[in-house]
Amino acid sequence: MAITEQQVKDALQTLIDPNTRKDYITSKSARNIKVNGNDVSLDVQLGYPAKSQLAPLHNEIAAKLKTLPDVGNVSVNVTMNIVKHAVQRGVKLVPGIKNIIAVASGKGGVGKSTTAVNLALALAAEGAVVGMLDADIYGPSQPMMLGIKGKPASKDEKMLEPMEGHGLQVMSIGFMIEADTPMVWRGPMATQALEQLVNQTRWRDVDYLILDMPPGTGDIQLTAGQRLPLTGAVIVTTPQDIALIDARKGLKMFEKVNVPILGIIENMSIHVCSKCGHEEHIFGAGGGEKMGKDYDVELLGALPLDIKIREQADSGTPTVVADPDGPSARIYKQIARRVAVKIAEKQQDHSSVFPKIVVQNT
């Protein structure tokens, strides 16, 4: 008896993609289902980078389809396709960039820049083309964290070529100044510098540009929210009450400028003693989860207070590249996939599909 397409769909509905948390039919990932007698073939297209997941997902889907009665050959092709998604109304997209993710915090000292660089490296490790823009004009740290020295070149004296570090395309005001030179600029100068760094860099087919925001809710954050095409924002906090107060302010600011909140990352969530293994919640517990529930925003993940994360970032080889198979790197990659899934579920940008209408007097 020949297998039917409905049997294939029913089988796929029993499998849950651990990243989207949906079955392959509901998420519309399963495509081009073809049944020829008892032979089955299909494509599974993921809207998020998941290089480490392709083989496990392929094996799980193929194994499930092979349980169909009298099934013959099973062919499953799992691929990734990252597309542009909608941004704030009236804000122009940046050439060479599909999606911009702002990584923000309400206050300093919560490990936002370390989280941002590891998030960028995790997306790259999963197969995406990733850019990193250091938007902290007054305290740029990405050149040091990525171990990049020198100044960006310009082929036409108009556009800057991004610097490169660990596979990322990187731009920072830190490349233009000496490490010990303070940026004694008023707000308008800083915001203008940010816009120039974004728009006058020759980004090359970037799937995700990570915007490492300065702490707080001042001029730079407002400019980014109103004038840069942000696909979404991620809020970094610690469980400490004083950090959560300011993190809530950062979240509300993005909401006011119609930038979707992709989720919350709780940093320094727990400390594990390197000597005895004792676990202790130094900065409190459950703060990020409670904040997520209060604002109906997902807690994307929680990272430990680990001296290695700090040491690796300070040395110019952040955790995801220094220890790619370690426990912290795995958490960063899980968070990265979840951020990308949240973006993939958003409305796509179709502005380039529509023709430009020009009205002329004839």
VOZAVO-320458 format. One record per residue (C-alpha): residue in three letters; x, y, z. Coordinates in steps of 0.02 Angstrom, whole numbers, padded with zeros to 5 digits, always signed. Example, Ala and Ser with C-alpha at 12.3 -4.5 7.8 and 13.67 -1.06 7.14 Angstrom:
BEGIN
ALA+00615-00225+00390SER+00684-00053+00357
***
This chain:
BEGIN
MET+00000+00000+00000ALA+00072+00169-00053ILE+00114+00301+00076THR+00012+00462+00069GLU+00071+00641+00091GLN-00046+00657+00239GLN+00043+00515+00327VAL+00207+00608+00304LYS+00130+00769+00373ASP+00055+00676+00521ALA+00227+00603+00562LEU+00310+00775+00550GLN+00179+00849+00666THR+00237+00732+00804LEU+00414+00803+00798ILE+00458+00965+00888ASP+00603+01073+00831PRO+00691+01110+00997ASN+00739+01284+00935THR+00570+01345+00871ARG+00475+01237+00997LYS+00350+01200+00858ASP+00322+01050+00745TYR+00384+01058+00566ILE+00210+01077+00490THR+00149+01215+00605SER+00311+01313+00581LYS+00299+01286+00392SER+00479+01224+00392ALA+00434+01065+00296ARG+00422+01100+00110ASN+00416+01011-00058ILE+00348+00850+00017LYS+00348+00720-00121VAL+00287+00541-00114ASN+00329+00421-00255GLY+00253+00253-00213ASN+00333+00217-00045ASP+00481+00334-00070VAL+00476+00499+00025SER+00575+00660-00002LEU+00559+00832+00075ASP+00652+00992+00114VAL+00661+01067+00288GLN+00706+01251+00281LEU+00757+01333+00445GLY+00739+01521+00459TYR+00881+01533+00584PRO+01067+01486+00585ALA+01090+01312+00657LYS+01243+01230+00581SER+01267+01123+00737GLN+01087+01065+00726LEU+01075+01013+00543ALA+01137+00835+00564PRO+01038+00796+00724LEU+00877+00868+00650HIS+00905+00774+00486ASN+00933+00610+00578GLU+00781+00633+00690ILE+00664+00675+00544ALA+00730+00534+00435ALA+00715+00408+00578LYS+00535+00460+00608LEU+00486+00443+00425LYS+00568+00272+00416THR+00440+00210+00544LEU+00300+00233+00416PRO+00230+00064+00360ASP+00315-00009+00205VAL+00417+00149+00179GLY+00553+00143+00045ASN+00690+00271+00020VAL+00684+00426+00131SER+00772+00586+00076VAL+00777+00737+00193ASN+00868+00898+00147VAL+00889+01019+00294THR+00946+01195+00249MET+00952+01371+00324ASN+00883+01530+00247ILE+00902+01697+00338VAL+00801+01841+00266LYS+00767+02024+00303HIS+00632+02064+00428ALA+00525+02217+00456VAL+00591+02365+00557GLN+00516+02525+00626ARG+00401+02611+00502GLY+00485+02747+00399VAL+00664+02695+00440LYS+00774+02648+00292LEU+00870+02484+00289VAL+01060+02488+00286PRO+01138+02417+00126GLY+01225+02251+00156ILE+01130+02212+00318LYS+00976+02101+00336ASN+00940+02119+00522ILE+01006+02230+00663ILE+00995+02170+00844ALA+01024+02296+00983VAL+01100+02220+01141ALA+01062+02340+01282SER+01060+02358+01471GLY+00990+02488+01587LYS+01153+02507+01681GLY+01338+02467+01664GLY+01429+02324+01743VAL+01309+02185+01698GLY+01421+02108+01564LYS+01325+02175+01414SER+01474+02194+01297THR+01540+02021+01341THR+01367+01950+01309ALA+01351+02046+01145VAL+01517+01985+01074ASN+01482+01804+01123LEU+01307+01816+01049ALA+01384+01878+00886LEU+01514+01740+00886ALA+01381+01609+00926LEU+01275+01664+00777ALA+01430+01655+00667ALA+01473+01482+00735GLU+01299+01425+00685GLY+01329+01479+00505ALA+01271+01659+00493VAL+01367+01807+00421VAL+01382+01923+00571GLY+01436+02102+00599MET+01477+02185+00765LEU+01452+02372+00787ASP+01521+02447+00946ALA+01391+02582+00982ASP+01469+02629+01148ILE+01550+02790+01085TYR+01614+02843+01256GLY+01679+02672+01310PRO+01715+02561+01160SER+01772+02387+01212GLN+01748+02275+01061PRO+01921+02305+00984MET+02000+02234+01143MET+01874+02093+01163LEU+01900+02036+00983GLY+02088+02062+00986ILE+02084+02183+00838LYS+02217+02317+00815GLY+02243+02449+00680LYS+02129+02568+00589PRO+01998+02531+00456ALA+02042+02564+00274SER+01939+02662+00148LYS+01950+02621-00037ASP+01857+02777-00094GLU+01880+02895+00055LYS+01691+02887+00082MET+01654+02713+00150LEU+01753+02621+00285GLU+01798+02438+00263PRO+01749+02339+00420MET+01889+02265+00524GLU+01887+02078+00550GLY+01905+01971+00704HIS+01860+01787+00732GLY+01754+01789+00574LEU+01655+01945+00619GLN+01645+02108+00522VAL+01679+02240+00655MET+01668+02429+00669SER+01703+02537+00822ILE+01751+02715+00863GLY+01889+02630+00961PHE+01981+02597+00798MET+01993+02785+00765ILE+02064+02842+00933GLU+02201+02793+01054ALA+02148+02675+01194ASP+02174+02807+01329THR+02092+02952+01234PRO+01925+03005+01311MET+01781+03051+01195VAL+01737+03222+01266TRP+01585+03245+01155ARG+01411+03311+01184GLY+01262+03203+01139PRO+01233+03265+00958MET+01414+03228+00910ALA+01406+03053+00984THR+01242+03012+00897GLN+01308+03077+00731ALA+01462+02968+00752LEU+01351+02816+00782GLU+01250+02847+00625GLN+01408+02869+00523LEU+01482+02707+00590VAL+01325+02614+00537ASN+01292+02696+00370GLN+01468+02731+00309THR+01537+02556+00335ARG+01538+02440+00185TRP+01451+02292+00265ARG+01459+02134+00160ASP+01299+02028+00155VAL+01277+02029+00344ASP+01135+01920+00409TYR+01141+01995+00583LEU+01226+02154+00643ILE+01246+02154+00832LEU+01236+02329+00903ASP+01330+02335+01069MET+01236+02480+01150PRO+01304+02592+01288PRO+01218+02573+01457GLY+01071+02684+01499THR+00931+02767+01402GLY+01011+02927+01335ASP+01041+03010+01167ILE+01130+02865+01083GLN+00997+02738+01132LEU+00858+02854+01073THR+00945+02886+00907ALA+00969+02700+00880GLY+00786+02666+00920GLN+00718+02804+00808ARG+00840+02816+00662LEU+00925+02647+00642PRO+00826+02501+00568LEU+00819+02386+00719THR+00743+02213+00696GLY+00735+02192+00884ALA+00822+02218+01051VAL+00894+02101+01182ILE+00903+02160+01363VAL+01049+02102+01472THR+01031+02107+01660THR+01092+02021+01818PRO+00970+01949+01946GLN+01010+02093+02065ASP+00862+02206+02104ILE+00960+02366+02068ALA+01007+02301+01894LEU+00829+02245+01858ILE+00760+02418+01897ASP+00868+02494+01760ALA+00843+02347+01641ARG+00656+02379+01648LYS+00687+02559+01597GLY+00788+02501+01447LEU+00651+02381+01397LYS+00517+02516+01409MET+00622+02636+01305PHE+00629+02514+01158GLU+00443+02483+01174LYS+00409+02670+01160VAL+00504+02681+00995ASN+00417+02524+00927VAL+00569+02410+00931PRO+00517+02230+00975ILE+00599+02153+01128LEU+00669+01984+01075GLY+00704+01930+01253ILE+00804+01947+01413ILE+00974+01871+01452GLU+01015+01850+01636ASN+01203+01866+01660MET+01301+01817+01816SER+01153+01708+01863ILE+01245+01585+01973HIS+01423+01560+02036VAL+01499+01387+02042CYS+01653+01372+02151SER+01800+01311+02047LYS+01872+01222+02201CYS+01724+01131+02277GLY+01581+01149+02152HIS+01468+01240+02275GLU+01332+01341+02185GLU+01282+01511+02251HIS+01166+01647+02185ILE+01279+01793+02229PHE+01168+01926+02146GLY+01001+01846+02192ALA+00893+01723+02098GLY+00747+01725+01978GLY+00755+01910+01935GLY+00765+01890+01747GLU+00624+01762+01747LYS+00512+01876+01849MET+00549+02024+01735GLY+00506+01916+01585LYS+00339+01867+01661ASP+00299+02047+01709TYR+00323+02108+01530ASP+00275+01949+01436VAL+00452+01936+01366GLU+00551+01775+01350LEU+00699+01737+01462LEU+00819+01680+01327GLY+00946+01603+01445ALA+01051+01623+01601LEU+01241+01630+01607PRO+01352+01590+01755LEU+01470+01708+01845ASP+01628+01625+01781ILE+01804+01697+01788LYS+01845+01612+01623ILE+01715+01715+01529ARG+01798+01875+01593GLU+01975+01814+01561GLN+01936+01754+01385ALA+01851+01918+01336ASP+01995+02022+01408SER+02122+01918+01310GLY+02036+01950+01142THR+01969+01772+01122PRO+01792+01769+01194THR+01717+01610+01263VAL+01629+01549+01106VAL+01795+01541+01012ALA+01909+01504+01160ASP+01808+01355+01222PRO+01679+01318+01085ASP+01622+01153+01161GLY+01620+01213+01341PRO+01461+01234+01446SER+01456+01425+01433ALA+01481+01421+01244ARG+01336+01298+01230ILE+01225+01419+01325TYR+01277+01564+01213LYS+01236+01459+01059GLN+01067+01409+01128ILE+01028+01592+01162ALA+01089+01642+00988ARG+00977+01513+00903ARG+00830+01570+01007VAL+00860+01754+00963ALA+00868+01706+00779VAL+00707+01605+00794LYS+00618+01753+00872ILE+00674+01858+00724ALA+00623+01724+00598GLU+00448+01726+00671LYS+00432+01913+00639GLN+00355+01989+00484GLN+00474+01986+00336ASP+00528+02145+00247HIS+00454+02153+00071SER+00496+02335+00033SER+00615+02286-00107VAL+00475+02188-00194PHE+00366+02339-00226PRO+00407+02446-00378LYS+00452+02629-00355ILE+00315+02741-00424VAL+00376+02903-00502VAL+00250+03039-00544GLN+00305+03157-00684ASN+00225+03303-00772THR+00211+03262-00958
***
